[in-house]
C-alpha cells in the first residue's frame, strides 16, 4: 500500500476478506442520500461478497514488455 508520496514505500499484503469485513463495520454509519442509495447498496453487496470469499481478486496485469507505463497524475 502506498500513500502516493514515497515512491520507495514497500507494498503491504492485505487480506481482502478482512479489509472488506472491516469496511462493512463502518459503511452503515456513512451518511448517504436517497440518490446515493443504489451505489450504497452496490458497495455493500460487493464488500459482503469479498468478505465471504465469493469474489476472487486477481493481481493487476503485468506490464507488456516494451510498453511505457502511463505516468501517474502527480508525475505529469
Secondary structure, DSSP 8 states (H G I E B T S, - for coil): ---SS-TT-------HHHHHHHHHHHHTTS---GGGHHHHHHHHHHHHHHHTT-S---------TT------GGG-
